[in-house]
């Protein structure tokens, strides 16, 4: 998905203080890895459906469901609902609360049902643009196949994207506590879905990830030399992923040989062929500077 910034938003966003000195001096454990409860690495293909993939994979992990919730069916319902309100359908970007609220209000369809019955005529998620973005799935059809999970979890918005950008332009400095908020959620055993602005094309990098933690390939977003100046243009890639852990001692080396210490552990939806077998990492300073949305998934204990 993409984020279009006004000149004022761009100046305010990229010129903020993102120093994280002292951020690791707290009472949290030095590292937490909540894991993904056997949820496989997903593949959103060529669509901008990252938020739906992050939210649904996060729900699967929180409820220990494995690969259960259908992204396709949620998006097909989104196609239908978007015809009657301003909420995006999810195929070309969305915000996590929109996706969460749709699921909590209308339920989910599992992948077994998706493949056996279909959602608006599709039994498999289309990974290429040439196969389109599915079709609208009317609410009454969706309701016949859906299951209610509203009693099984809820979400907490720590950073609201719309408020973030409004505050930024009005000169209100976004919270410097985002790192502590993320660590606190993880220390409680909860994963987070977050939205982040990625830099434009950086030569020799993978969508702006110019460092490596695993040593296999570029898999880490870090504040490298290219990111200290204002980038050109007004449209930037936006992306949603899951944070499932952090490690204060973990290091990544960028393409200039510089060491970056302290990483969040991320689950992406670019298939196992990207990053560290589908997982990525992000330095605390990059997270502090580029995150505009942060949502905690909280499972509810039920009988």
C-alpha positions as CSV (number, residue, x, y, z in Angstrom):
1,X,0.0,0.0,0.0
2,X,1.1,3.6,-0.3
3,X,1.1,6.7,1.9
4,X,0.8,10.2,0.3
5,X,2.2,12.9,2.4
6,X,1.7,16.6,2.1
7,X,4.9,18.7,2.2
8,X,4.1,19.6,5.8
9,X,3.6,16.0,6.8
10,X,6.7,14.9,5.0
11,X,8.8,17.6,6.7
12,X,7.4,16.9,10.2
13,X,7.6,13.1,9.8
14,X,11.2,12.7,8.5
15,X,12.6,15.6,10.6
16,X,11.6,14.3,14.0
17,X,14.0,13.3,16.7
18,X,14.2,9.5,16.7
19,X,17.1,9.1,19.2
20,X,16.5,6.0,21.3
21,X,19.3,6.4,23.8
22,X,18.1,5.1,27.1
23,X,15.1,3.2,25.6
24,X,16.6,-0.2,26.7
25,X,17.0,1.0,30.3
26,X,13.7,-0.3,31.7
27,X,12.4,-3.2,33.8
28,X,11.4,-5.3,30.8
29,X,13.2,-8.6,30.1
30,X,16.2,-8.2,27.8
31,X,14.4,-10.3,25.2
32,X,11.0,-11.7,24.5
33,X,9.9,-14.1,21.8
34,X,6.1,-14.8,21.8
35,X,6.4,-16.8,18.6
36,X,3.7,-17.4,16.0
37,X,2.1,-20.6,17.3
38,X,2.8,-22.6,14.1
39,X,1.1,-20.0,11.9
40,X,3.0,-20.3,8.6
41,X,4.5,-17.5,6.6
42,X,1.8,-16.1,4.4
43,X,2.0,-14.6,0.9
44,X,0.0,-11.5,0.0
45,X,1.2,-11.7,-3.5
46,X,1.2,-8.5,-5.6
47,X,-1.7,-6.9,-3.7
48,X,-1.6,-4.2,-1.1
49,X,-3.4,-6.5,1.4
50,X,-0.7,-6.5,4.0
51,X,-3.0,-5.2,6.8
52,X,-5.5,-8.0,6.4
53,X,-2.7,-10.6,6.3
54,X,-1.1,-9.1,9.4
55,X,-4.3,-9.0,11.4
56,X,-5.5,-12.4,10.4
57,X,-2.2,-14.1,11.0
58,X,-2.0,-12.3,14.4
59,X,-5.5,-13.6,15.3
60,X,-4.5,-17.1,14.3
61,X,-1.4,-16.9,16.5
62,X,-3.3,-15.4,19.4
63,X,-5.9,-18.1,19.3
64,X,-3.5,-20.9,18.5
65,X,-5.4,-21.7,15.4
66,X,-2.6,-22.4,13.0
67,X,-3.4,-21.4,9.4
68,X,-7.1,-20.9,10.0
69,X,-8.6,-17.5,9.1
70,X,-9.3,-16.8,5.5
71,X,-7.8,-13.6,4.2
72,X,-9.6,-14.0,0.9
73,X,-13.1,-14.1,2.5
74,X,-12.4,-11.1,4.7
75,X,-11.2,-9.2,1.6
76,X,-14.3,-10.3,-0.4
77,X,-16.5,-9.0,2.4
78,X,-14.5,-5.8,2.4
79,X,-15.2,-5.5,-1.3
80,X,-18.9,-5.6,-0.5
81,X,-18.8,-3.3,2.5
82,X,-16.7,-0.7,0.8
83,X,-19.5,0.0,-1.7
84,X,-21.6,1.4,1.1
85,X,-19.2,3.3,3.3
86,X,-15.8,5.0,3.3
87,X,-13.8,2.0,4.8
88,X,-11.3,0.6,2.3
89,X,-11.8,-2.9,1.0
90,X,-8.4,-4.0,2.2
91,X,-6.9,-5.1,-1.2
92,X,-5.0,-1.9,-1.6
93,X,-4.2,-1.0,2.0
94,X,-6.2,-0.3,5.1
95,X,-5.7,0.4,8.8
96,X,-5.6,-2.3,11.4
97,X,-8.6,-1.1,13.4
98,X,-10.8,-1.2,10.3
99,X,-9.9,-4.9,9.7
100,X,-10.2,-5.8,13.4
101,X,-13.6,-4.2,13.6
102,X,-14.9,-5.9,10.5
103,X,-13.8,-9.3,11.9
104,X,-15.2,-8.6,15.4
105,X,-18.5,-7.4,13.9
106,X,-19.0,-10.0,11.2
107,X,-16.8,-12.9,12.1
108,X,-14.4,-14.9,10.1
109,X,-14.6,-17.7,7.6
110,X,-12.0,-20.5,7.9
111,X,-9.8,-21.7,5.0
112,X,-11.4,-25.1,4.9
113,X,-14.8,-23.5,4.2
114,X,-13.2,-21.1,1.8
115,X,-11.8,-23.9,-0.3
116,X,-14.8,-26.2,-0.1
117,X,-17.6,-23.6,-0.7
118,X,-15.8,-20.5,-2.1
119,X,-16.1,-16.9,-1.2
120,X,-17.8,-14.9,-4.0
121,X,-16.7,-17.6,-6.4
122,X,-13.1,-17.8,-5.4
123,X,-11.6,-20.8,-3.6
124,X,-8.0,-19.6,-3.6
125,X,-6.4,-16.2,-2.8
126,X,-5.2,-14.6,-6.1
127,X,-1.5,-13.8,-5.7
128,X,-1.1,-11.9,-9.0
129,X,-2.6,-8.8,-10.3
130,X,-3.7,-10.5,-13.5
131,X,-6.2,-12.6,-11.5
132,X,-7.8,-9.5,-10.0
133,X,-9.1,-8.7,-6.6
134,X,-11.9,-11.1,-6.3
135,X,-15.6,-10.1,-6.1
136,X,-17.9,-8.5,-3.5
137,X,-19.3,-11.1,-1.1
138,X,-22.7,-10.0,0.2
139,X,-23.1,-9.9,3.9
140,X,-25.9,-12.4,4.0
141,X,-23.8,-15.0,2.1
142,X,-20.9,-14.2,4.4
143,X,-23.0,-14.7,7.5
144,X,-24.0,-18.2,6.5
145,X,-20.4,-19.3,6.5
146,X,-18.9,-17.2,9.3
147,X,-18.1,-17.9,12.9
148,X,-18.1,-15.4,15.7
149,X,-14.7,-14.8,17.5
150,X,-15.7,-11.5,19.2
151,X,-15.6,-13.2,22.6
152,X,-12.2,-14.6,22.0
153,X,-10.1,-11.5,21.7
154,X,-10.0,-7.7,21.6
155,X,-7.5,-5.1,20.4
156,X,-5.9,-2.0,22.0
157,X,-4.8,0.9,19.8
158,X,-1.6,2.3,21.2
159,X,-1.0,4.5,18.2
160,X,-3.9,5.5,15.9
161,X,-2.8,6.3,12.4
162,X,-5.2,9.1,11.7
163,X,-4.5,10.8,15.0
164,X,-0.8,10.3,14.4
165,X,-0.8,12.3,11.2
166,X,-3.1,15.0,12.5
167,X,-1.0,15.5,15.5
168,X,2.1,15.6,13.5
169,X,1.0,18.4,11.2
170,X,-0.3,20.3,14.2
171,X,3.1,20.2,15.9
172,X,2.2,17.6,18.5
173,X,5.2,15.2,18.9
174,X,4.0,11.6,18.6
175,X,4.6,9.6,21.7
176,X,8.2,8.7,22.5
177,X,6.9,5.7,24.4
178,X,6.1,3.5,21.4
179,X,9.1,1.2,22.0
180,X,8.1,0.8,25.7
181,X,4.5,0.2,24.6
182,X,5.5,-2.5,22.2
183,X,7.8,-4.2,24.7
184,X,5.2,-4.0,27.4
185,X,2.6,-5.8,25.2
186,X,5.1,-8.5,24.2
187,X,6.1,-9.0,27.9
188,X,2.4,-9.7,28.6
189,X,2.5,-12.4,25.9
190,X,0.6,-10.4,23.2
191,X,1.6,-9.7,19.6
192,X,1.1,-6.4,17.8
193,X,0.1,-5.3,14.3
194,X,1.9,-2.2,13.3
195,X,2.0,0.2,10.3
196,X,5.3,1.6,9.2
197,X,6.5,3.9,6.4
198,X,9.2,2.3,4.3
199,X,11.7,4.4,2.4
200,X,11.5,4.6,-1.3
201,X,13.8,2.6,-3.5
202,X,17.3,2.3,-2.0
203,X,19.8,0.7,-4.3
204,X,21.0,-2.7,-3.2
205,X,18.3,-3.0,-0.5
206,X,15.0,-4.9,-0.2
207,X,12.2,-2.4,0.1
208,X,14.5,-0.2,2.2
209,X,15.8,-3.1,4.4
210,X,19.5,-2.5,4.1
211,X,20.8,-4.6,6.9
212,X,21.0,-8.3,7.9
213,X,20.5,-10.1,11.2
214,X,20.4,-13.6,10.0
215,X,23.3,-13.3,7.6
216,X,21.4,-15.1,4.9
217,X,20.0,-12.1,3.1
218,X,18.9,-8.5,3.7
219,X,16.2,-8.8,6.4
220,X,16.5,-5.8,8.7
221,X,15.2,-2.2,8.5
222,X,17.8,0.0,10.1
223,X,18.7,3.7,10.1
224,X,21.4,3.5,7.4
225,X,23.2,6.4,5.9
226,X,20.6,6.9,3.1
227,X,17.8,7.6,5.6
228,X,19.1,10.7,7.4
229,X,18.1,13.1,4.6
230,X,14.6,13.9,3.4
231,X,13.6,11.5,0.6
232,X,12.3,12.8,-2.7
233,X,8.6,12.7,-3.6
234,X,5.4,12.8,-1.7
235,X,4.3,9.1,-2.0
236,X,6.0,6.4,0.1
237,X,5.3,2.7,0.6
238,X,3.4,1.8,3.7
239,X,3.4,-1.6,5.2
240,X,1.8,-3.7,8.0
241,X,3.4,-6.5,9.8
242,X,3.3,-8.4,13.1
243,X,5.7,-7.8,16.0
244,X,6.2,-11.1,17.9
245,X,9.3,-10.3,19.9
246,X,12.3,-8.2,20.6
247,X,16.0,-8.7,21.6
248,X,18.1,-5.9,23.1
249,X,21.3,-7.8,22.4
250,X,20.5,-8.8,18.8
251,X,22.6,-7.1,16.1
252,X,22.3,-6.5,12.4
253,X,25.0,-5.3,10.1
254,X,24.1,-2.9,7.2
255,X,25.5,-2.8,3.8
256,X,28.2,-0.3,5.0
257,X,29.3,-2.7,7.7
258,X,27.8,-0.6,10.5
259,X,26.5,-2.6,13.5
260,X,22.9,-1.9,14.8
261,X,22.0,-3.3,18.2
262,X,18.4,-4.0,19.6
263,X,15.8,-5.5,17.2
264,X,12.1,-6.2,17.0
265,X,11.2,-9.6,15.6
266,X,8.7,-9.3,12.7
267,X,6.5,-11.7,10.8
268,X,6.0,-10.5,7.2
269,X,3.6,-11.7,4.5
270,X,6.0,-11.7,1.5
271,X,6.4,-15.5,1.5
272,X,9.2,-17.6,2.8
273,X,11.4,-16.5,0.0
274,X,11.9,-13.0,1.5
275,X,14.0,-12.0,4.5
276,X,14.9,-14.6,7.0
277,X,12.6,-17.4,5.7
278,X,9.7,-14.9,5.8
279,X,10.6,-13.2,9.0
280,X,12.2,-9.7,9.2
281,X,13.7,-7.5,11.9
282,X,13.7,-3.8,12.7
283,X,16.0,-1.6,14.8
284,X,14.4,0.4,17.6
285,X,15.5,3.7,16.1
286,X,13.9,2.8,12.7
287,X,10.7,1.7,14.5
288,X,10.6,4.9,16.6
289,X,11.0,7.1,13.5
290,X,8.8,5.3,11.0
291,X,5.9,3.7,12.8
292,X,2.5,5.4,12.5
293,X,0.2,2.7,13.9
294,X,0.5,0.2,16.7
295,X,-2.3,-2.2,17.8
296,X,-2.1,-4.9,20.4
297,X,-4.0,-8.2,20.0
298,X,-5.3,-9.5,23.3
299,X,-6.8,-13.0,23.6
300,X,-9.6,-13.4,26.1
301,X,-9.6,-16.4,28.4
302,X,-12.8,-18.4,27.7
303,X,-14.2,-21.7,29.0
